[in-house]
């Protein structure tokens, strides 16, 4: 990690914090590489059961670093440049990734939240994919994630106008799960993450997450087959017994499953860790 990212693991929850508060956590100084590395670490570490992505106040991420002025979007080398923003996306991590968007999220600062599984937004912060107002266009897979999360009409409204909106409208548009006061966003996201870490079986969650994201490119019949394959992998394992017994005995489960050691090669897609 470099100074642009803070990383902490407590009780099974990794908290990744965008950390350039002097420029409202603008996306620069190796932040993309550091965030990708943090995601790799979360995916590979069985002690991490859930992930929260947030920003050092007063913002989540103000978007691209505009400190170079007119050269911000200067021509890039065609072979090395990618609009992906991140080499490893939140959906690549086989643990739930919750975006605790505790302040303004603009441009790439907004599009990276769309790669997360769950989004909690601050009510009075500003959001938008503003790049069409800067002479470029939305990035970070936003033309793939946004219409699937919010529908074509909302995606067109956001991407083609480049306008900004607050958290309440974000909820109306369908791009976040909950809207809270700024100082409550991170607390709520951490509460959910800790609940997931304690009460859900790690392999079960990993399979379910992969199927959720994979479902966008598969038929119902293919999903049924993958669900069946996953059940065959999960049933009969210690966690399938522990989940039932802990419920019947009214206690916190003691999970044994390992995502890194028990993940079946080739499932689904390439099935490899990031």
C-alpha positions in Angstrom: 0.0 0.0 0.0 1.1 3.6 -0.5 -0.1 6.6 1.5 -3.1 7.1 -0.8 -4.8 4.0 0.7 -5.2 3.0 4.4 -5.8 -0.7 5.1 -7.1 -2.3 8.3 -8.5 -5.8 9.3 -10.5 -6.1 12.5 -12.7 -9.1 13.4 -12.9 -10.4 9.9 -13.7 -7.0 8.3 -11.1 -5.2 6.0 -11.6 -1.5 5.9 -10.0 0.2 2.8 -9.9 4.0 3.1 -9.1 6.3 0.2 -6.7 8.7 1.9 -5.9 12.0 0.1 -8.1 14.3 2.2 -6.1 17.4 1.2 -7.6 17.0 -2.3 -10.9 15.3 -1.3 -9.4 11.9 -2.0 -9.0 12.7 -5.7 -8.0 9.6 -7.8 -4.3 10.0 -8.2 -0.8 9.3 -6.9 -1.1 5.5 -7.5 -4.5 5.2 -5.8 -5.8 2.8 -8.5 -2.8 0.5 -8.1 -3.0 0.6 -4.3 -6.7 -0.1 -4.3 -6.2 -3.0 -6.7 -3.5 -4.4 -4.4 -5.8 -4.1 -1.4 -8.5 -6.0 -3.3 -6.0 -8.8 -4.1 -5.1 -9.0 -0.5 -8.7 -9.2 0.6 -9.4 -12.0 -1.9 -6.4 -14.1 -0.9 -6.7 -13.7 2.9 -9.2 -16.1 4.6 -9.2 -14.0 7.7 -11.0 -11.3 5.7 -14.7 -12.1 5.5 -16.1 -8.8 4.3 -14.7 -5.5 2.9 -15.7 -1.9 3.4 -14.5 0.8 1.0 -14.7 4.3 2.3 -12.9 7.7 2.2 -11.2 9.9 4.7 -13.5 12.9 5.3 -14.6 15.3 4.0 -15.3 13.3 0.8 -15.4 9.8 -0.5 -13.6 10.6 -3.8 -13.8 13.8 -5.8 -12.9 12.1 -9.0 -9.9 12.5 -11.2 -7.0 14.6 -9.9 -7.2 17.8 -11.9 -3.9 19.3 -10.6 -2.4 19.1 -14.0 -5.1 21.4 -15.4 -5.7 21.1 -19.2 -3.3 18.2 -19.4 -5.5 16.0 -17.1 -7.0 14.2 -20.0 -4.1 14.5 -22.4 -3.6 11.8 -25.0 -2.3 8.5 -23.5 -0.3 5.7 -25.0 -2.9 3.4 -26.7 -1.3 0.2 -25.6 -0.9 1.0 -21.9 -4.0 3.1 -21.2 -7.2 1.6 -19.9 -10.4 3.4 -18.9 -11.0 0.5 -16.3 -9.5 2.6 -13.5 -8.7 -0.6 -11.6 -6.8 -3.7 -12.6 -8.8 -5.7 -9.9 -12.4 -4.8 -9.5 -14.5 -5.1 -6.4 -16.6 -7.8 -8.1 -13.4 -9.9 -8.4 -13.1 -10.2 -4.6 -14.7 -13.4 -3.3 -16.0 -11.6 -0.3 -18.8 -8.9 -0.1 -17.5 -5.4 -0.8 -19.6 -2.6 0.7 -19.1 1.0 -0.4 -19.5 3.4 2.5 -19.8 6.5 0.5 -19.5 9.0 3.3 -19.2 12.2 1.1 -19.0 13.5 -2.5 -18.3 10.8 -5.1 -17.7 12.3 -8.5 -16.5 10.8 -11.8 -14.3 7.8 -11.2 -15.0 8.3 -7.5 -18.6 7.3 -8.3 -17.9 4.6 -11.0 -15.7 2.6 -8.6 -18.7 2.3 -6.2 -20.7 0.7 -8.9 -18.3 -2.2 -8.9 -19.1 -2.9 -5.3 -21.8 -5.3 -4.1 -23.6 -3.0 -1.8 -23.6 0.9 -1.6 -24.5 3.1 1.4 -24.7 6.8 0.5 -24.6 10.0 2.5 -27.8 11.9 2.0 -26.4 15.4 1.4 -23.3 14.5 -0.6 -23.0 15.1 -4.3 -22.8 12.3 -6.9 -22.4 12.2 -10.6 -20.5 10.8 -13.6 -19.5 14.2 -14.9 -16.9 13.3 -17.5 -19.0 14.3 -20.5 -18.8 17.8 -19.1 -15.0 17.6 -19.1 -14.6 16.5 -22.7 -14.3 12.7 -22.0 -16.8 10.1 -20.9 -17.7 7.8 -18.1 -15.2 5.1 -17.1 -14.7 2.2 -14.8 -17.2 -0.1 -16.6 -20.0 2.4 -15.8 -21.7 1.7 -19.2 -22.0 -2.0 -18.1 -22.7 -1.6 -14.4 -25.0 1.3 -14.3 -27.8 0.1 -16.7 -27.8 -3.2 -14.9 -28.0 -1.7 -11.5 -30.4 1.2 -12.2 -31.9 0.5 -15.6 -31.4 2.1 -19.0 -33.4 5.2 -18.4 -31.5 6.1 -15.2 -28.2 5.2 -16.7 -28.8 7.5 -19.7 -29.9 10.3 -17.4 -26.7 10.0 -15.4 -24.2 9.2 -18.1 -25.4 11.5 -20.9 -26.2 14.6 -18.8 -23.2 14.5 -16.5 -25.3 16.2 -13.9 -24.9 15.8 -10.2 -27.5 14.7 -7.6 -27.7 14.1 -3.9 -28.0 10.8 -2.0 -31.7 10.8 -1.8 -32.0 11.1 -5.6 -29.4 8.4 -5.9 -31.6 6.1 -4.0 -34.6 7.0 -6.2 -32.5 6.3 -9.3 -31.6 2.9 -7.9 -27.8 3.2 -7.5 -27.6 2.6 -3.7 -29.1 0.4 -1.1 -29.4 2.9 1.8 -29.1 6.7 2.4 -28.0 7.9 5.8 -26.5 11.0 7.4 -22.8 11.5 6.5 -21.5 10.4 9.9 -23.7 7.3 10.0 -22.7 5.8 6.6 -19.5 4.1 7.7 -21.0 2.9 11.0 -23.9 1.2 9.1 -21.6 -0.3 6.5 -19.3 -1.7 9.2 -22.3 -3.1 11.1 -23.4 -5.0 8.0 -19.9 -6.2 7.3 -19.4 -7.5 10.8 -22.7 -9.3 10.6 -21.7 -11.0 7.4 -18.3 -11.9 8.8 -19.8 -13.6 11.9 -23.0 -15.2 10.5 -22.4 -16.3 6.9 -20.4 -19.2 5.7 -17.4 -17.9 3.7 -17.6 -20.4 0.8 -21.4 -20.0 0.5 -21.0 -16.2 0.2 -18.2 -16.5 -2.3 -20.3 -18.8 -4.6 -23.3 -16.6 -4.3 -21.4 -13.4 -5.1 -19.8 -14.9 -8.2 -23.2 -16.2 -9.4 -24.8 -12.8 -8.9 -22.2 -11.0 -11.0 -22.0 -13.8 -13.5 -25.8 -14.0 -14.0 -25.8 -10.9 -16.2 -24.2 -12.9 -19.0 -25.9 -16.3 -18.5 -29.2 -17.9 -19.2 -31.5 -19.2 -16.5 -30.6 -22.7 -17.4 -26.9 -22.0 -17.0 -27.5 -20.4 -13.6 -29.5 -23.4 -12.5 -26.6 -25.7 -13.4 -24.1 -23.5 -11.6 -26.3 -23.4 -8.5 -26.5 -27.1 -8.6 -22.7 -27.5 -9.1 -22.2 -25.1 -6.1 -24.6 -27.1 -3.9 -22.7 -30.3 -4.7 -19.5 -28.5 -3.6 -21.1 -27.1 -0.4 -23.3 -29.9 0.8 -21.7 -32.4 3.2 -18.9 -30.0 4.2 -18.4 -29.1 7.9 -20.0 -25.6 7.4 -23.2 -27.1 6.0 -23.6 -29.0 9.3 -22.4 -26.1 11.4 -24.8 -23.7 9.9 -27.8 -25.8 10.9 -26.5 -26.8 14.3 -25.6 -23.2 15.3 -29.1 -22.1 14.3 -30.7 -24.9 16.3 -28.4 -24.3 19.3 -28.9 -20.5 19.1 -25.2 -19.7 19.0 -22.7 -17.9 16.8 -21.4 -20.3 14.1 -17.8 -21.4 14.0 -17.0 -21.6 10.3 -14.2 -23.7 8.9 -14.5 -23.2 5.2 -11.6 -21.7 3.3 -12.2 -19.7 0.1 -8.6 -20.0 -1.0 -8.1 -23.7 -0.2 -11.6 -25.0 -1.2 -12.4 -23.0 -4.3 -13.0 -25.3 -7.3 -10.7 -24.4 -10.3 -12.6 -23.2 -13.3 -15.8 -22.2 -11.5 -17.4 -20.1 -12.9 -15.4 -18.5 -15.8 -11.7 -18.9 -15.1 -12.4 -19.5 -11.4 -9.0 -18.2 -10.4 -8.3 -15.9 -7.5 -7.2 -12.3 -8.3 
